[in-house]
Amino acid sequence: MNVARSFNNWRKYRQTVTELGRMSSRELNDLGISRADIYNVARQSVGR
């Protein structure tokens, strides 16, 4: 079960990184996120 949970967390992380990466800098700024913060935000989204 731990492997399945890890895989799902990885998928959520990658999806978040992909979606945020597709946004323009202005859209990210409207959300209060800088490009440098994308990976940290993605990590937080899966609770790491």
Residue pairs with C-beta under 8 A, 6 or more apart in sequence:
9 46
9 47
9 48
10 46
12 45
12 46
13 42
13 43
13 45
13 46
13 48
14 42
16 41
16 42
16 45
16 46
17 38
17 39
17 42
20 28
20 33
20 38
20 41
20 42
21 38
23 31
25 35
28 34
28 35
28 38
33 41
